[in-house]
Amino acid sequence: MEMMCEATGRSGAPLARGFSVDAARLPLEGEGDPAFGTVRWRTLVSADRTPSEALTLGLAEFAPFGTLSPHRHALAEFYLGLEGTGIVTIDQEPHPIGPGIAVFIPGEAEHGVVAGPEGLRFAYGFATARFAEVEYRFSPAG
């Protein structure tokens, strides 16, 4: 994806400014990485791609019964259900997700997702500038 801003700071990183992103014009990511499961995502806000700071935002998309493998990371995360249904398991406790349902995942909590029969789409976010700063540690298959 092209940078949306020409202005840069001393480090060469883009300066933060207001902008908008059309998710439909962004590519699906995650193809070919079975560690994640079958989820695919679109990165909407990340300082390495957009003139932003301190926040990462994306959309996760699941086919019917799709999965995000159990994992953990240091940063807390949120999900906001947009379409479909599913179950988010956080430290072995199931939480439903669907349109209008928000899920908070504490830092270091093990979590994974299984979509329902109609698939699932949710927004996710982290309080960090770049998606690449989120270090995913996948749980051993049990």
N, C-alpha and C positions, 0 to 999 in steps of 0.2 A: 504494500500500500504506500502511496506517495505521502510525504510529509504535507501537512495541511498549512504550514506556516513557514515563511522564509527567515524570519528573525530568529537569531540564536544568541545565547549568552556566551560568556567567556569560555565555558567548557565545550561549546559547540552544540549543546543540547538546545532544543527549541524552547523559546520563552512561552510560558503559559498565557493563554488568552481564550476568550469565548469562541466556541465553534459548535458545529453540529455534525453528526455522523449518520448516514443512512445504512442501517444494518443490512438491508437487502443488497447493497452494493459491495459488501465485504465477503471475502471467501470463507468457507467453512474450513476450520483447522482441525488437527487431530487425526486425520486419515493416516492409517498405517502405523499407529502407535498402540498396540494391544494392551500396554500397561494401563492405559486409562480406561479400558473397557470399550464400549461402542459409542460413547458420547462424542459429539462434535461440537465445536464452539466457534463463535465469532468474537474477536476482540474489538470492542468499540472504543474504549479509552485506555491508553497506555502511553506513557511519555516517550517511548521509543517510536511511536507511530503518530501521535497526536500532540498538539501544543498544550499539554496538560501537566499536572503535577499532583502528587499525594493521593491519587485515586486510580484504581483499575476497575473497569467495568466491561462485562461481556455478556453474551447470550449463550446458554447451553441448550443443545437440541438433541433429542433422543427419539429414535424410532420406537414403535411399540415394543415394550419390554426391554428397551435398551438399558445400558448400565454405565455407571461411573464406579470404577473399582474402589474398594475401601483404601483410604489413604489418610495422611495427616500432613499438616504444615504449620509453621510457627504462627502465621498470621490468622487472626479471626476472619471469618467470611460471612456473607449473607447471601441468601437465595430469595428471589421474589417470583413466585409462580405466575406464568403468563397464559399458558395453554396446556391442556391435558392434565394428567394426574400422575402421581408417583409416590414413592416412599423414600425419605431421606433417613438413613440410620446413622445416629450420632452416638458414639460410645455404646453401641448395642441397643439403643432405644429408638424405635421407629417413630417418625414424624411424617404425617401426610403433607404433600405439597400439591398445589393446584392454583388456578387463577386467584390472585389476591392474597395468597397465603405467603407470609414471610417466615423464613427459617434463619435463625442465628446459629452459627457454628463457632464455638470458642477456639482460640489458637490451641494447637496440639491435640484437639479432639479427633479421634478416628471417625471418618464419615464416608459414606458411599450412597449411591442412588440407584434405584430401580424404577423405570418408567412403567406406567400402566398400559392397558391394551390400546389406548389411543395415542400413545407417545407422550412426550413432555417437552415443554420449553420454559426456561426460567432465566431471569437476569441474575447475575452473580457479581459480587464486588469485594474488593480488598482495599484497605487503607495503605496502599503503597503505590508508588509512581508507575511501576512497570510490571506487567504480568510475569516477565522473566525473573523477577525478584521473589516469586513464590516458588519455594522448593518443595515439590511433591515427593513424599516418601510413601510408597505403596506398601500395604500390609502383605505379608506372605499369604499365598493362597491356602485356605484351610480346608 
